[in-house]
Amino acid sequence: MSKASLNTLFGSQTDPASGMGDTSHADWEPNTDVYATPEGVVVKMELAGISKENLEISVDGQFLTVSGNRPDGCRMPNCKFQVMEIHYGKFERSVELPDRCDLSKARALYQNGFLRVDVPYLSKSPKKRRIQIS
């Protein structure tokens, strides 16, 4: 899903600190899916080759940010690439989620190179009720 599609569905993807899409401190952005379920919003990122110890998930307001580093330790010295499509180095991806999401209850699972963050919707306020006067 492209950035433009994510923006249309869930708001802009910007750096919460600057309010702009500045990722100058990151070398790349991972492929990301963001979708709604009846229970909440799911953010799924493709992060093959990265150990979960090298991942950081943070929350700032309604922004969920995933950052980390994929080291390039497998190529031979003095190699000449014919094709290079795998990104290495520091990465960061921020997604602004709707106000109705409860980021304090987000849960993350990292398995088979995919990070999945489930963010439930805020609990609905209790239905109208009468309070007894004593």
Phi and psi in radians as a Rosetta constraint file:
Dihedral C 1 N 2 CA 2 C 2 CIRCULARHARMONIC -1.354 0.35
Dihedral N 2 CA 2 C 2 N 3 CIRCULARHARMONIC 2.844 0.35
Dihedral C 2 N 3 CA 3 C 3 CIRCULARHARMONIC -1.004 0.35
Dihedral N 3 CA 3 C 3 N 4 CIRCULARHARMONIC -0.718 0.35
Dihedral C 3 N 4 CA 4 C 4 CIRCULARHARMONIC -1.065 0.35
Dihedral N 4 CA 4 C 4 N 5 CIRCULARHARMONIC -0.696 0.35
Dihedral C 4 N 5 CA 5 C 5 CIRCULARHARMONIC -1.158 0.35
Dihedral N 5 CA 5 C 5 N 6 CIRCULARHARMONIC -0.724 0.35
Dihedral C 5 N 6 CA 6 C 6 CIRCULARHARMONIC -1.085 0.35
Dihedral N 6 CA 6 C 6 N 7 CIRCULARHARMONIC -0.738 0.35
Dihedral C 6 N 7 CA 7 C 7 CIRCULARHARMONIC -1.033 0.35
Dihedral N 7 CA 7 C 7 N 8 CIRCULARHARMONIC -0.750 0.35
Dihedral C 7 N 8 CA 8 C 8 CIRCULARHARMONIC -1.119 0.35
Dihedral N 8 CA 8 C 8 N 9 CIRCULARHARMONIC -0.712 0.35
Dihedral C 8 N 9 CA 9 C 9 CIRCULARHARMONIC -1.400 0.35
Dihedral N 9 CA 9 C 9 N 10 CIRCULARHARMONIC -0.729 0.35
Dihedral C 9 N 10 CA 10 C 10 CIRCULARHARMONIC -2.237 0.35
Dihedral N 10 CA 10 C 10 N 11 CIRCULARHARMONIC 0.243 0.35
Dihedral C 10 N 11 CA 11 C 11 CIRCULARHARMONIC 1.681 0.35
Dihedral N 11 CA 11 C 11 N 12 CIRCULARHARMONIC 3.122 0.35
Dihedral C 11 N 12 CA 12 C 12 CIRCULARHARMONIC -1.330 0.35
Dihedral N 12 CA 12 C 12 N 13 CIRCULARHARMONIC 2.698 0.35
Dihedral C 12 N 13 CA 13 C 13 CIRCULARHARMONIC -1.839 0.35
Dihedral N 13 CA 13 C 13 N 14 CIRCULARHARMONIC 1.771 0.35
Dihedral C 13 N 14 CA 14 C 14 CIRCULARHARMONIC -2.329 0.35
Dihedral N 14 CA 14 C 14 N 15 CIRCULARHARMONIC 2.859 0.35
Dihedral C 14 N 15 CA 15 C 15 CIRCULARHARMONIC -1.297 0.35
Dihedral N 15 CA 15 C 15 N 16 CIRCULARHARMONIC 2.083 0.35
Dihedral C 15 N 16 CA 16 C 16 CIRCULARHARMONIC -1.082 0.35
Dihedral N 16 CA 16 C 16 N 17 CIRCULARHARMONIC -0.477 0.35
Dihedral C 16 N 17 CA 17 C 17 CIRCULARHARMONIC -1.266 0.35
Dihedral N 17 CA 17 C 17 N 18 CIRCULARHARMONIC -0.690 0.35
Dihedral C 17 N 18 CA 18 C 18 CIRCULARHARMONIC -1.762 0.35
Dihedral N 18 CA 18 C 18 N 19 CIRCULARHARMONIC -0.333 0.35
Dihedral C 18 N 19 CA 19 C 19 CIRCULARHARMONIC 1.343 0.35
Dihedral N 19 CA 19 C 19 N 20 CIRCULARHARMONIC 0.097 0.35
Dihedral C 19 N 20 CA 20 C 20 CIRCULARHARMONIC -2.181 0.35
Dihedral N 20 CA 20 C 20 N 21 CIRCULARHARMONIC 2.919 0.35
Dihedral C 20 N 21 CA 21 C 21 CIRCULARHARMONIC -1.395 0.35
Dihedral N 21 CA 21 C 21 N 22 CIRCULARHARMONIC 0.662 0.35
Dihedral C 21 N 22 CA 22 C 22 CIRCULARHARMONIC -1.393 0.35
Dihedral N 22 CA 22 C 22 N 23 CIRCULARHARMONIC 2.043 0.35
Dihedral C 22 N 23 CA 23 C 23 CIRCULARHARMONIC -2.148 0.35
Dihedral N 23 CA 23 C 23 N 24 CIRCULARHARMONIC 0.673 0.35
Dihedral C 23 N 24 CA 24 C 24 CIRCULARHARMONIC -1.111 0.35
Dihedral N 24 CA 24 C 24 N 25 CIRCULARHARMONIC -0.395 0.35
Dihedral C 24 N 25 CA 25 C 25 CIRCULARHARMONIC -1.540 0.35
Dihedral N 25 CA 25 C 25 N 26 CIRCULARHARMONIC -0.011 0.35
Dihedral C 25 N 26 CA 26 C 26 CIRCULARHARMONIC -1.998 0.35
Dihedral N 26 CA 26 C 26 N 27 CIRCULARHARMONIC 2.551 0.35
Dihedral C 26 N 27 CA 27 C 27 CIRCULARHARMONIC -1.516 0.35
Dihedral N 27 CA 27 C 27 N 28 CIRCULARHARMONIC -0.438 0.35
Dihedral C 27 N 28 CA 28 C 28 CIRCULARHARMONIC -2.803 0.35
Dihedral N 28 CA 28 C 28 N 29 CIRCULARHARMONIC 2.927 0.35
Dihedral C 28 N 29 CA 29 C 29 CIRCULARHARMONIC -2.142 0.35
Dihedral N 29 CA 29 C 29 N 30 CIRCULARHARMONIC 2.291 0.35
Dihedral C 29 N 30 CA 30 C 30 CIRCULARHARMONIC -1.261 0.35
Dihedral N 30 CA 30 C 30 N 31 CIRCULARHARMONIC 2.654 0.35
Dihedral C 30 N 31 CA 31 C 31 CIRCULARHARMONIC -1.071 0.35
Dihedral N 31 CA 31 C 31 N 32 CIRCULARHARMONIC 2.353 0.35
Dihedral C 31 N 32 CA 32 C 32 CIRCULARHARMONIC -2.400 0.35
Dihedral N 32 CA 32 C 32 N 33 CIRCULARHARMONIC 2.385 0.35
Dihedral C 32 N 33 CA 33 C 33 CIRCULARHARMONIC -1.952 0.35
Dihedral N 33 CA 33 C 33 N 34 CIRCULARHARMONIC 2.416 0.35
Dihedral C 33 N 34 CA 34 C 34 CIRCULARHARMONIC -2.300 0.35
Dihedral N 34 CA 34 C 34 N 35 CIRCULARHARMONIC 2.183 0.35
Dihedral C 34 N 35 CA 35 C 35 CIRCULARHARMONIC -2.568 0.35
Dihedral N 35 CA 35 C 35 N 36 CIRCULARHARMONIC 2.730 0.35
Dihedral C 35 N 36 CA 36 C 36 CIRCULARHARMONIC -1.695 0.35
Dihedral N 36 CA 36 C 36 N 37 CIRCULARHARMONIC 2.507 0.35
Dihedral C 36 N 37 CA 37 C 37 CIRCULARHARMONIC -2.157 0.35
Dihedral N 37 CA 37 C 37 N 38 CIRCULARHARMONIC 3.009 0.35
Dihedral C 37 N 38 CA 38 C 38 CIRCULARHARMONIC -1.075 0.35
Dihedral N 38 CA 38 C 38 N 39 CIRCULARHARMONIC -0.434 0.35
Dihedral C 38 N 39 CA 39 C 39 CIRCULARHARMONIC -1.583 0.35
Dihedral N 39 CA 39 C 39 N 40 CIRCULARHARMONIC -0.424 0.35
Dihedral C 39 N 40 CA 40 C 40 CIRCULARHARMONIC 2.957 0.35
Dihedral N 40 CA 40 C 40 N 41 CIRCULARHARMONIC -2.661 0.35
Dihedral C 40 N 41 CA 41 C 41 CIRCULARHARMONIC -2.026 0.35
Dihedral N 41 CA 41 C 41 N 42 CIRCULARHARMONIC 2.479 0.35
Dihedral C 41 N 42 CA 42 C 42 CIRCULARHARMONIC -2.021 0.35
Dihedral N 42 CA 42 C 42 N 43 CIRCULARHARMONIC 2.296 0.35
Dihedral C 42 N 43 CA 43 C 43 CIRCULARHARMONIC -1.994 0.35
Dihedral N 43 CA 43 C 43 N 44 CIRCULARHARMONIC 2.119 0.35
Dihedral C 43 N 44 CA 44 C 44 CIRCULARHARMONIC -2.179 0.35
Dihedral N 44 CA 44 C 44 N 45 CIRCULARHARMONIC 2.224 0.35
Dihedral C 44 N 45 CA 45 C 45 CIRCULARHARMONIC -2.154 0.35
Dihedral N 45 CA 45 C 45 N 46 CIRCULARHARMONIC 2.489 0.35
Dihedral C 45 N 46 CA 46 C 46 CIRCULARHARMONIC -1.574 0.35
Dihedral N 46 CA 46 C 46 N 47 CIRCULARHARMONIC 1.960 0.35
Dihedral C 46 N 47 CA 47 C 47 CIRCULARHARMONIC -2.358 0.35
Dihedral N 47 CA 47 C 47 N 48 CIRCULARHARMONIC 0.826 0.35
Dihedral C 47 N 48 CA 48 C 48 CIRCULARHARMONIC -1.017 0.35
Dihedral N 48 CA 48 C 48 N 49 CIRCULARHARMONIC 2.488 0.35
Dihedral C 48 N 49 CA 49 C 49 CIRCULARHARMONIC 1.404 0.35
Dihedral N 49 CA 49 C 49 N 50 CIRCULARHARMONIC 0.177 0.35
Dihedral C 49 N 50 CA 50 C 50 CIRCULARHARMONIC -2.046 0.35
Dihedral N 50 CA 50 C 50 N 51 CIRCULARHARMONIC 2.251 0.35
Dihedral C 50 N 51 CA 51 C 51 CIRCULARHARMONIC -1.368 0.35
Dihedral N 51 CA 51 C 51 N 52 CIRCULARHARMONIC 2.633 0.35
Dihedral C 51 N 52 CA 52 C 52 CIRCULARHARMONIC -1.115 0.35
Dihedral N 52 CA 52 C 52 N 53 CIRCULARHARMONIC -0.370 0.35
Dihedral C 52 N 53 CA 53 C 53 CIRCULARHARMONIC -1.196 0.35
Dihedral N 53 CA 53 C 53 N 54 CIRCULARHARMONIC -0.354 0.35
Dihedral C 53 N 54 CA 54 C 54 CIRCULARHARMONIC -1.689 0.35
Dihedral N 54 CA 54 C 54 N 55 CIRCULARHARMONIC 0.241 0.35
Dihedral C 54 N 55 CA 55 C 55 CIRCULARHARMONIC -1.947 0.35
Dihedral N 55 CA 55 C 55 N 56 CIRCULARHARMONIC 2.540 0.35
Dihedral C 55 N 56 CA 56 C 56 CIRCULARHARMONIC -2.343 0.35
Dihedral N 56 CA 56 C 56 N 57 CIRCULARHARMONIC 2.311 0.35
Dihedral C 56 N 57 CA 57 C 57 CIRCULARHARMONIC -2.053 0.35
Dihedral N 57 CA 57 C 57 N 58 CIRCULARHARMONIC 2.228 0.35
Dihedral C 57 N 58 CA 58 C 58 CIRCULARHARMONIC -2.324 0.35
Dihedral N 58 CA 58 C 58 N 59 CIRCULARHARMONIC 2.802 0.35
Dihedral C 58 N 59 CA 59 C 59 CIRCULARHARMONIC -2.239 0.35
Dihedral N 59 CA 59 C 59 N 60 CIRCULARHARMONIC 2.325 0.35
Dihedral C 59 N 60 CA 60 C 60 CIRCULARHARMONIC -2.401 0.35
Dihedral N 60 CA 60 C 60 N 61 CIRCULARHARMONIC 1.828 0.35
Dihedral C 60 N 61 CA 61 C 61 CIRCULARHARMONIC 1.131 0.35
Dihedral N 61 CA 61 C 61 N 62 CIRCULARHARMONIC -2.148 0.35
Dihedral C 61 N 62 CA 62 C 62 CIRCULARHARMONIC -1.745 0.35
Dihedral N 62 CA 62 C 62 N 63 CIRCULARHARMONIC 0.244 0.35
Dihedral C 62 N 63 CA 63 C 63 CIRCULARHARMONIC -1.687 0.35
Dihedral N 63 CA 63 C 63 N 64 CIRCULARHARMONIC 2.244 0.35
Dihedral C 63 N 64 CA 64 C 64 CIRCULARHARMONIC -1.836 0.35
Dihedral N 64 CA 64 C 64 N 65 CIRCULARHARMONIC 2.159 0.35
Dihedral C 64 N 65 CA 65 C 65 CIRCULARHARMONIC -2.138 0.35
Dihedral N 65 CA 65 C 65 N 66 CIRCULARHARMONIC 2.286 0.35
Dihedral C 65 N 66 CA 66 C 66 CIRCULARHARMONIC -2.007 0.35
Dihedral N 66 CA 66 C 66 N 67 CIRCULARHARMONIC 2.254 0.35
Dihedral C 66 N 67 CA 67 C 67 CIRCULARHARMONIC -2.441 0.35
Dihedral N 67 CA 67 C 67 N 68 CIRCULARHARMONIC 2.880 0.35
Dihedral C 67 N 68 CA 68 C 68 CIRCULARHARMONIC 2.978 0.35
Dihedral N 68 CA 68 C 68 N 69 CIRCULARHARMONIC -2.763 0.35
Dihedral C 68 N 69 CA 69 C 69 CIRCULARHARMONIC -2.588 0.35
Dihedral N 69 CA 69 C 69 N 70 CIRCULARHARMONIC 2.301 0.35
Dihedral C 69 N 70 CA 70 C 70 CIRCULARHARMONIC -1.908 0.35
Dihedral N 70 CA 70 C 70 N 71 CIRCULARHARMONIC 1.884 0.35
Dihedral C 70 N 71 CA 71 C 71 CIRCULARHARMONIC -1.260 0.35
Dihedral N 71 CA 71 C 71 N 72 CIRCULARHARMONIC 2.628 0.35
Dihedral C 71 N 72 CA 72 C 72 CIRCULARHARMONIC -1.849 0.35
Dihedral N 72 CA 72 C 72 N 73 CIRCULARHARMONIC 1.355 0.35
Dihedral C 72 N 73 CA 73 C 73 CIRCULARHARMONIC -1.901 0.35
Dihedral N 73 CA 73 C 73 N 74 CIRCULARHARMONIC 0.206 0.35
Dihedral C 73 N 74 CA 74 C 74 CIRCULARHARMONIC -1.929 0.35
Dihedral N 74 CA 74 C 74 N 75 CIRCULARHARMONIC -0.139 0.35
Dihedral C 74 N 75 CA 75 C 75 CIRCULARHARMONIC -1.530 0.35
Dihedral N 75 CA 75 C 75 N 76 CIRCULARHARMONIC 2.621 0.35
Dihedral C 75 N 76 CA 76 C 76 CIRCULARHARMONIC -1.331 0.35
Dihedral N 76 CA 76 C 76 N 77 CIRCULARHARMONIC 2.598 0.35
Dihedral C 76 N 77 CA 77 C 77 CIRCULARHARMONIC -1.122 0.35
Dihedral N 77 CA 77 C 77 N 78 CIRCULARHARMONIC 2.567 0.35
Dihedral C 77 N 78 CA 78 C 78 CIRCULARHARMONIC 1.079 0.35
Dihedral N 78 CA 78 C 78 N 79 CIRCULARHARMONIC 0.439 0.35
Dihedral C 78 N 79 CA 79 C 79 CIRCULARHARMONIC -1.379 0.35
Dihedral N 79 CA 79 C 79 N 80 CIRCULARHARMONIC 2.717 0.35
Dihedral C 79 N 80 CA 80 C 80 CIRCULARHARMONIC -2.098 0.35
Dihedral N 80 CA 80 C 80 N 81 CIRCULARHARMONIC 2.044 0.35
Dihedral C 80 N 81 CA 81 C 81 CIRCULARHARMONIC -1.335 0.35
Dihedral N 81 CA 81 C 81 N 82 CIRCULARHARMONIC 2.455 0.35
Dihedral C 81 N 82 CA 82 C 82 CIRCULARHARMONIC -1.680 0.35
Dihedral N 82 CA 82 C 82 N 83 CIRCULARHARMONIC -0.631 0.35
Dihedral C 82 N 83 CA 83 C 83 CIRCULARHARMONIC -2.493 0.35
Dihedral N 83 CA 83 C 83 N 84 CIRCULARHARMONIC 2.350 0.35
Dihedral C 83 N 84 CA 84 C 84 CIRCULARHARMONIC -2.410 0.35
Dihedral N 84 CA 84 C 84 N 85 CIRCULARHARMONIC 1.827 0.35
Dihedral C 84 N 85 CA 85 C 85 CIRCULARHARMONIC -2.038 0.35
Dihedral N 85 CA 85 C 85 N 86 CIRCULARHARMONIC -0.141 0.35
Dihedral C 85 N 86 CA 86 C 86 CIRCULARHARMONIC -1.578 0.35
Dihedral N 86 CA 86 C 86 N 87 CIRCULARHARMONIC 2.271 0.35
Dihedral C 86 N 87 CA 87 C 87 CIRCULARHARMONIC -1.584 0.35
Dihedral N 87 CA 87 C 87 N 88 CIRCULARHARMONIC 2.413 0.35
Dihedral C 87 N 88 CA 88 C 88 CIRCULARHARMONIC -2.195 0.35
Dihedral N 88 CA 88 C 88 N 89 CIRCULARHARMONIC 2.829 0.35
Dihedral C 88 N 89 CA 89 C 89 CIRCULARHARMONIC 1.787 0.35
Dihedral N 89 CA 89 C 89 N 90 CIRCULARHARMONIC -2.862 0.35
Dihedral C 89 N 90 CA 90 C 90 CIRCULARHARMONIC -1.248 0.35
Dihedral N 90 CA 90 C 90 N 91 CIRCULARHARMONIC 2.517 0.35
Dihedral C 90 N 91 CA 91 C 91 CIRCULARHARMONIC -2.414 0.35
Dihedral N 91 CA 91 C 91 N 92 CIRCULARHARMONIC 2.794 0.35
Dihedral C 91 N 92 CA 92 C 92 CIRCULARHARMONIC -2.745 0.35
Dihedral N 92 CA 92 C 92 N 93 CIRCULARHARMONIC 2.458 0.35
Dihedral C 92 N 93 CA 93 C 93 CIRCULARHARMONIC -2.500 0.35
Dihedral N 93 CA 93 C 93 N 94 CIRCULARHARMONIC 2.170 0.35
Dihedral C 93 N 94 CA 94 C 94 CIRCULARHARMONIC -1.979 0.35
Dihedral N 94 CA 94 C 94 N 95 CIRCULARHARMONIC 2.416 0.35
Dihedral C 94 N 95 CA 95 C 95 CIRCULARHARMONIC -2.275 0.35
Dihedral N 95 CA 95 C 95 N 96 CIRCULARHARMONIC 2.228 0.35
Dihedral C 95 N 96 CA 96 C 96 CIRCULARHARMONIC -1.532 0.35
Dihedral N 96 CA 96 C 96 N 97 CIRCULARHARMONIC 2.168 0.35
Dihedral C 96 N 97 CA 97 C 97 CIRCULARHARMONIC -1.797 0.35
Dihedral N 97 CA 97 C 97 N 98 CIRCULARHARMONIC 2.748 0.35
Dihedral C 97 N 98 CA 98 C 98 CIRCULARHARMONIC -1.054 0.35
Dihedral N 98 CA 98 C 98 N 99 CIRCULARHARMONIC 2.684 0.35
Dihedral C 98 N 99 CA 99 C 99 CIRCULARHARMONIC -1.030 0.35
Dihedral N 99 CA 99 C 99 N 100 CIRCULARHARMONIC -0.463 0.35
Dihedral C 99 N 100 CA 100 C 100 CIRCULARHARMONIC -1.331 0.35
Dihedral N 100 CA 100 C 100 N 101 CIRCULARHARMONIC 0.013 0.35
Dihedral C 100 N 101 CA 101 C 101 CIRCULARHARMONIC -1.529 0.35
Dihedral N 101 CA 101 C 101 N 102 CIRCULARHARMONIC 2.465 0.35
Dihedral C 101 N 102 CA 102 C 102 CIRCULARHARMONIC -1.801 0.35
Dihedral N 102 CA 102 C 102 N 103 CIRCULARHARMONIC 1.513 0.35
Dihedral C 102 N 103 CA 103 C 103 CIRCULARHARMONIC -1.135 0.35
Dihedral N 103 CA 103 C 103 N 104 CIRCULARHARMONIC -0.328 0.35
Dihedral C 103 N 104 CA 104 C 104 CIRCULARHARMONIC -1.218 0.35
Dihedral N 104 CA 104 C 104 N 105 CIRCULARHARMONIC -0.271 0.35
Dihedral C 104 N 105 CA 105 C 105 CIRCULARHARMONIC -1.967 0.35
Dihedral N 105 CA 105 C 105 N 106 CIRCULARHARMONIC 0.308 0.35
Dihedral C 105 N 106 CA 106 C 106 CIRCULARHARMONIC -1.145 0.35
Dihedral N 106 CA 106 C 106 N 107 CIRCULARHARMONIC 2.543 0.35
Dihedral C 106 N 107 CA 107 C 107 CIRCULARHARMONIC -2.222 0.35
Dihedral N 107 CA 107 C 107 N 108 CIRCULARHARMONIC 2.468 0.35
Dihedral C 107 N 108 CA 108 C 108 CIRCULARHARMONIC -2.151 0.35
Dihedral N 108 CA 108 C 108 N 109 CIRCULARHARMONIC 2.495 0.35
Dihedral C 108 N 109 CA 109 C 109 CIRCULARHARMONIC -2.372 0.35
Dihedral N 109 CA 109 C 109 N 110 CIRCULARHARMONIC 2.282 0.35
Dihedral C 109 N 110 CA 110 C 110 CIRCULARHARMONIC -2.066 0.35
Dihedral N 110 CA 110 C 110 N 111 CIRCULARHARMONIC 2.065 0.35
Dihedral C 110 N 111 CA 111 C 111 CIRCULARHARMONIC -2.640 0.35
Dihedral N 111 CA 111 C 111 N 112 CIRCULARHARMONIC 2.343 0.35
Dihedral C 111 N 112 CA 112 C 112 CIRCULARHARMONIC 0.925 0.35
Dihedral N 112 CA 112 C 112 N 113 CIRCULARHARMONIC 0.665 0.35
Dihedral C 112 N 113 CA 113 C 113 CIRCULARHARMONIC 1.440 0.35
Dihedral N 113 CA 113 C 113 N 114 CIRCULARHARMONIC 0.113 0.35
Dihedral C 113 N 114 CA 114 C 114 CIRCULARHARMONIC -2.100 0.35
Dihedral N 114 CA 114 C 114 N 115 CIRCULARHARMONIC 2.329 0.35
Dihedral C 114 N 115 CA 115 C 115 CIRCULARHARMONIC -1.767 0.35
Dihedral N 115 CA 115 C 115 N 116 CIRCULARHARMONIC 2.231 0.35
Dihedral C 115 N 116 CA 116 C 116 CIRCULARHARMONIC -2.119 0.35
Dihedral N 116 CA 116 C 116 N 117 CIRCULARHARMONIC 2.162 0.35
Dihedral C 116 N 117 CA 117 C 117 CIRCULARHARMONIC -2.028 0.35
Dihedral N 117 CA 117 C 117 N 118 CIRCULARHARMONIC 2.067 0.35
Dihedral C 117 N 118 CA 118 C 118 CIRCULARHARMONIC -1.734 0.35
Dihedral N 118 CA 118 C 118 N 119 CIRCULARHARMONIC 2.181 0.35
Dihedral C 118 N 119 CA 119 C 119 CIRCULARHARMONIC -2.098 0.35
Dihedral N 119 CA 119 C 119 N 120 CIRCULARHARMONIC 1.899 0.35
Dihedral C 119 N 120 CA 120 C 120 CIRCULARHARMONIC -1.274 0.35
Dihedral N 120 CA 120 C 120 N 121 CIRCULARHARMONIC 2.768 0.35
Dihedral C 120 N 121 CA 121 C 121 CIRCULARHARMONIC -1.270 0.35
Dihedral N 121 CA 121 C 121 N 122 CIRCULARHARMONIC 2.716 0.35
Dihedral C 121 N 122 CA 122 C 122 CIRCULARHARMONIC -1.026 0.35
Dihedral N 122 CA 122 C 122 N 123 CIRCULARHARMONIC 2.546 0.35
Dihedral C 122 N 123 CA 123 C 123 CIRCULARHARMONIC -1.078 0.35
Dihedral N 123 CA 123 C 123 N 124 CIRCULARHARMONIC 2.431 0.35
Dihedral C 123 N 124 CA 124 C 124 CIRCULARHARMONIC -1.215 0.35
Dihedral N 124 CA 124 C 124 N 125 CIRCULARHARMONIC 2.503 0.35
Dihedral C 124 N 125 CA 125 C 125 CIRCULARHARMONIC -1.132 0.35
Dihedral N 125 CA 125 C 125 N 126 CIRCULARHARMONIC 2.595 0.35
Dihedral C 125 N 126 CA 126 C 126 CIRCULARHARMONIC -1.057 0.35
Dihedral N 126 CA 126 C 126 N 127 CIRCULARHARMONIC 2.653 0.35
Dihedral C 126 N 127 CA 127 C 127 CIRCULARHARMONIC -1.127 0.35
Dihedral N 127 CA 127 C 127 N 128 CIRCULARHARMONIC 2.769 0.35
Dihedral C 127 N 128 CA 128 C 128 CIRCULARHARMONIC -1.025 0.35
Dihedral N 128 CA 128 C 128 N 129 CIRCULARHARMONIC 2.343 0.35
Dihedral C 128 N 129 CA 129 C 129 CIRCULARHARMONIC -2.508 0.35
Dihedral N 129 CA 129 C 129 N 130 CIRCULARHARMONIC 2.817 0.35
Dihedral C 129 N 130 CA 130 C 130 CIRCULARHARMONIC -1.634 0.35
Dihedral N 130 CA 130 C 130 N 131 CIRCULARHARMONIC 2.496 0.35
Dihedral C 130 N 131 CA 131 C 131 CIRCULARHARMONIC -1.913 0.35
Dihedral N 131 CA 131 C 131 N 132 CIRCULARHARMONIC 2.233 0.35
Dihedral C 131 N 132 CA 132 C 132 CIRCULARHARMONIC -1.206 0.35
Dihedral N 132 CA 132 C 132 N 133 CIRCULARHARMONIC 2.432 0.35
Dihedral C 132 N 133 CA 133 C 133 CIRCULARHARMONIC -1.738 0.35
Dihedral N 133 CA 133 C 133 N 134 CIRCULARHARMONIC 2.200 0.35
